[in-house]
Amino acid sequence: MHHVNPLTWATDVLTKLQDGWPRSRLDELLPDAWASTHAEASATPSSSAP
């Protein structure tokens, strides 16, 4: 899913929607757009993993 951790993405998106995220900015919550602003939430394994 666009190299995004699905649980992290869903939690963030649902929280933002509950807090009143504006309809005019819903496209920012799509996985590909969301991933570009949340690089720390990448679903790809880290290169430092054993």
N, CA, C and O atoms as a Tinker XYZ file with bonds, in Angstrom:
   200  protein
     1  N      0.843000   -1.186000    0.000000    73     2
     2  CA     0.000000    0.000000    0.000000    64     1     3
     3  C      0.884000    1.243000    0.000000    63     2     4     5
     4  O      1.043000    1.895000    1.032000    81     3
     5  N      1.444000    1.563000   -1.131000    73     3     6
     6  CA     2.254000    2.767000   -1.306000    64     5     7
     7  C      3.420000    2.834000   -0.329000    63     6     8     9
     8  O      3.868000    3.926000    0.018000    81     7
     9  N      3.913000    1.695000    0.116000    73     7    10
    10  CA     5.036000    1.621000    1.052000    64     9    11
    11  C      4.747000    2.372000    2.346000    63    10    12    13
    12  O      5.633000    3.009000    2.916000    81    11
    13  N      3.507000    2.292000    2.801000    73    11    14
    14  CA     3.077000    2.946000    4.032000    64    13    15
    15  C      2.615000    1.876000    5.004000    63    14    16    17
    16  O      1.952000    0.915000    4.614000    81    15
    17  N      2.964000    2.045000    6.262000    73    15    18
    18  CA     2.460000    1.150000    7.291000    64    17    19
    19  C      0.952000    1.404000    7.403000    63    18    20    21
    20  O      0.547000    2.495000    7.804000    81    19
    21  N      0.114000    0.421000    7.056000    73    19    22
    22  CA    -1.340000    0.647000    7.024000    64    21    23
    23  C     -1.935000    1.062000    8.366000    63    22    24    25
    24  O     -2.846000    1.888000    8.407000    81    23
    25  N     -1.437000    0.504000    9.451000    73    23    26
    26  CA    -1.978000    0.858000   10.763000    64    25    27
    27  C     -1.629000    2.298000   11.128000    63    26    28    29
    28  O     -2.474000    3.033000   11.640000    81    27
    29  N     -0.400000    2.697000   10.870000    73    27    30
    30  CA     0.021000    4.072000   11.151000    64    29    31
    31  C     -0.782000    5.055000   10.313000    63    30    32    33
    32  O     -1.253000    6.075000   10.817000    81    31
    33  N     -0.934000    4.740000    9.021000    73    31    34
    34  CA    -1.698000    5.612000    8.114000    64    33    35
    35  C     -3.151000    5.732000    8.577000    63    34    36    37
    36  O     -3.671000    6.840000    8.706000    81    35
    37  N     -3.803000    4.603000    8.825000    73    35    38
    38  CA    -5.217000    4.614000    9.202000    64    37    39
    39  C     -5.435000    5.350000   10.521000    63    38    40    41
    40  O     -6.396000    6.107000   10.660000    81    39
    41  N     -4.554000    5.132000   11.477000    73    39    42
    42  CA    -4.675000    5.810000   12.765000    64    41    43
    43  C     -4.571000    7.319000   12.596000    63    42    44    45
    44  O     -5.367000    8.069000   13.160000    81    43
    45  N     -3.592000    7.760000   11.821000    73    43    46
    46  CA    -3.402000    9.193000   11.604000    64    45    47
    47  C     -4.585000    9.797000   10.852000    63    46    48    49
    48  O     -5.090000   10.855000   11.228000    81    47
    49  N     -5.021000    9.130000    9.798000    73    47    50
    50  CA    -6.124000    9.647000    8.986000    64    49    51
    51  C     -7.418000    9.707000    9.797000    63    50    52    53
    52  O     -8.125000   10.714000    9.752000    81    51
    53  N     -7.730000    8.662000   10.524000    73    51    54
    54  CA    -8.964000    8.671000   11.315000    64    53    55
    55  C     -8.934000    9.744000   12.394000    63    54    56    57
    56  O     -9.953000   10.376000   12.672000    81    55
    57  N     -7.776000    9.951000   12.999000    73    55    58
    58  CA    -7.640000   11.006000   14.004000    64    57    59
    59  C     -7.864000   12.375000   13.375000    63    58    60    61
    60  O     -8.572000   13.214000   13.933000    81    59
    61  N     -7.257000   12.596000   12.212000    73    59    62
    62  CA    -7.430000   13.884000   11.534000    64    61    63
    63  C     -8.883000   14.109000   11.133000    63    62    64    65
    64  O     -9.396000   15.219000   11.277000    81    63
    65  N     -9.549000   13.081000   10.635000    73    63    66
    66  CA   -10.954000   13.217000   10.246000    64    65    67
    67  C    -11.825000   13.518000   11.460000    63    66    68    69
    68  O    -12.722000   14.359000   11.394000    81    67
    69  N    -11.559000   12.835000   12.558000    73    67    70
    70  CA   -12.323000   13.056000   13.780000    64    69    71
    71  C    -12.116000   14.474000   14.309000    63    70    72    73
    72  O    -13.030000   15.070000   14.880000    81    71
    73  N    -10.918000   15.006000   14.117000    73    71    74
    74  CA   -10.602000   16.347000   14.605000    64    73    75
    75  C    -11.071000   17.456000   13.667000    63    74    76    77
    76  O    -10.837000   18.635000   13.933000    81    75
    77  N    -11.736000   17.081000   12.564000    73    75    78
    78  CA   -12.321000   18.079000   11.681000    64    77    79
    79  C    -11.492000   18.462000   10.470000    63    78    80    81
    80  O    -11.530000   19.613000   10.035000    81    79
    81  N    -10.745000   17.518000    9.921000    73    79    82
    82  CA    -9.950000   17.785000    8.716000    64    81    83
    83  C    -10.864000   18.347000    7.631000    63    82    84    85
    84  O    -11.939000   17.798000    7.394000    81    83
    85  N    -10.458000   19.435000    6.964000    73    83    86
    86  CA   -11.322000   20.059000    5.952000    64    85    87
    87  C    -11.524000   19.190000    4.710000    63    86    88    89
    88  O    -10.589000   18.546000    4.234000    81    87
    89  N    -12.740000   19.181000    4.199000    73    87    90
    90  CA   -13.057000   18.398000    2.996000    64    89    91
    91  C    -12.208000   18.810000    1.809000    63    90    92    93
    92  O    -11.874000   17.981000    0.963000    81    91
    93  N    -11.862000   20.067000    1.742000    73    91    94
    94  CA   -11.080000   20.565000    0.607000    64    93    95
    95  C     -9.660000   19.996000    0.585000    63    94    96    97
    96  O     -8.951000   20.143000   -0.411000    81    95
    97  N     -9.241000   19.347000    1.676000    73    95    98
    98  CA    -7.885000   18.795000    1.760000    64    97    99
    99  C     -7.877000   17.269000    1.894000    63    98   100   101
   100  O     -6.859000   16.693000    2.278000    81    99
   101  N     -8.988000   16.614000    1.586000    73    99   102
   102  CA    -9.057000   15.160000    1.721000    64   101   103
   103  C     -8.025000   14.437000    0.864000    63   102   104   105
   104  O     -7.544000   13.372000    1.251000    81   103
   105  N     -7.680000   14.994000   -0.284000    73   103   106
   106  CA    -6.698000   14.345000   -1.152000    64   105   107
   107  C     -5.338000   14.208000   -0.475000    63   106   108   109
   108  O     -4.555000   13.337000   -0.854000    81   107
   109  N     -5.042000   15.031000    0.503000    73   107   110
   110  CA    -3.782000   14.945000    1.239000    64   109   111
   111  C     -3.720000   13.702000    2.124000    63   110   112   113
   112  O     -2.643000   13.311000    2.573000    81   111
   113  N     -4.865000   13.085000    2.374000    73   111   114
   114  CA    -4.912000   11.912000    3.238000    64   113   115
   115  C     -4.836000   10.599000    2.466000    63   114   116   117
   116  O     -4.783000    9.528000    3.071000    81   115
   117  N     -4.831000   10.671000    1.145000    73   115   118
   118  CA    -4.660000    9.460000    0.342000    64   117   119
   119  C     -3.263000    8.902000    0.592000    63   118   120   121
   120  O     -2.322000    9.666000    0.806000    81   119
   121  N     -3.119000    7.584000    0.569000    73   119   122
   122  CA    -1.840000    6.980000    0.958000    64   121   123
   123  C     -0.608000    7.538000    0.252000    63   122   124   125
   124  O      0.417000    7.753000    0.900000    81   123
   125  N     -0.678000    7.775000   -1.047000    73   123   126
   126  CA     0.515000    8.263000   -1.747000    64   125   127
   127  C      0.881000    9.683000   -1.320000    63   126   128   129
   128  O      2.060000    9.987000   -1.144000    81   127
   129  N     -0.105000   10.547000   -1.153000    73   127   130
   130  CA     0.158000   11.917000   -0.705000    64   129   131
   131  C      0.589000   11.931000    0.756000    63   130   132   133
   132  O      1.499000   12.670000    1.131000    81   131
   133  N     -0.053000   11.127000    1.566000    73   131   134
   134  CA     0.268000   11.052000    2.990000    64   133   135
   135  C      1.704000   10.576000    3.185000    63   134   136   137
   136  O      2.422000   11.103000    4.034000    81   135
   137  N      2.124000    9.585000    2.405000    73   135   138
   138  CA     3.474000    9.030000    2.527000    64   137   139
   139  C      4.542000   10.068000    2.227000    63   138   140   141
   140  O      5.620000   10.033000    2.819000    81   139
   141  N      4.262000   10.985000    1.322000    73   139   142
   142  CA     5.268000   11.986000    0.969000    64   141   143
   143  C      5.544000   12.960000    2.109000    63   142   144   145
   144  O      6.587000   13.613000    2.123000    81   143
   145  N      4.630000   13.064000    3.057000    73   143   146
   146  CA     4.839000   13.954000    4.202000    64   145   147
   147  C      5.100000   13.200000    5.501000    63   146   148   149
   148  O      5.271000   13.813000    6.554000    81   147
   149  N      5.130000   11.867000    5.427000    73   147   150
   150  CA     5.358000   11.041000    6.613000    64   149   151
   151  C      6.395000    9.953000    6.317000    63   150   152   153
   152  O      6.104000    8.764000    6.447000    81   151
   153  N      7.572000   10.352000    5.931000    73   151   154
   154  CA     8.619000    9.396000    5.558000    64   153   155
   155  C      8.964000    8.445000    6.703000    63   154   156   157
   156  O      9.384000    7.313000    6.460000    81   155
   157  N      8.794000    8.887000    7.934000    73   155   158
   158  CA     9.116000    8.044000    9.088000    64   157   159
   159  C      8.166000    6.859000    9.225000    63   158   160   161
   160  O      8.457000    5.931000    9.980000    81   159
   161  N      7.048000    6.865000    8.522000    73   159   162
   162  CA     6.049000    5.802000    8.615000    64   161   163
   163  C      6.178000    4.791000    7.483000    63   162   164   165
   164  O      5.220000    4.084000    7.172000    81   163
   165  N      7.326000    4.718000    6.879000    73   163   166
   166  CA     7.556000    3.802000    5.764000    64   165   167
   167  C      7.354000    2.361000    6.203000    63   166   168   169
   168  O      7.746000    1.979000    7.306000    81   167
   169  N      6.743000    1.565000    5.337000    73   167   170
   170  CA     6.504000    0.153000    5.643000    64   169   171
   171  C      7.656000   -0.722000    5.186000    63   170   172   173
   172  O      7.644000   -1.932000    5.411000    81   171
   173  N      8.654000   -0.122000    4.545000    73   171   174
   174  CA     9.791000   -0.908000    4.087000    64   173   175
   175  C     10.741000   -1.136000    5.242000    63   174   176   177
   176  O     10.925000   -0.250000    6.077000    81   175
   177  N     11.352000   -2.320000    5.302000    73   175   178
   178  CA    12.254000   -2.611000    6.413000    64   177   179
   179  C     13.469000   -1.691000    6.404000    63   178   180   181
   180  O     13.969000   -1.299000    5.349000    81   179
   181  N     13.913000   -1.370000    7.569000    73   179   182
   182  CA    15.081000   -0.512000    7.728000    64   181   183
   183  C     16.350000   -1.260000    7.354000    63   182   184   185
   184  O     16.439000   -2.471000    7.556000    81   183
   185  N     17.326000   -0.556000    6.812000    73   183   186
   186  CA    18.584000   -1.196000    6.422000    64   185   187
   187  C     19.422000   -1.559000    7.636000    63   186   188   189
   188  O     20.391000   -2.308000    7.510000    81   187
   189  N     19.069000   -1.046000    8.808000    73   187   190
   190  CA    19.822000   -1.364000   10.015000    64   189   191
   191  C     19.301000   -2.622000   10.704000    63   190   192   193
   192  O     19.854000   -3.043000   11.721000    81   191
   193  N     18.251000   -3.223000   10.165000    73   191   194
   194  CA    17.702000   -4.444000   10.763000    64   193   195
   195  C     18.669000   -5.599000   10.562000    63   194   196   197
   196  O     19.298000   -5.707000    9.509000    81   195
   197  N     18.791000   -6.462000   11.562000    73   195   198
   198  CA    19.722000   -7.603000   11.440000    64   197   199
   199  C     19.272000   -8.620000   10.435000    63   198   200
   200  O     19.951000   -9.626000   10.228000    81   199
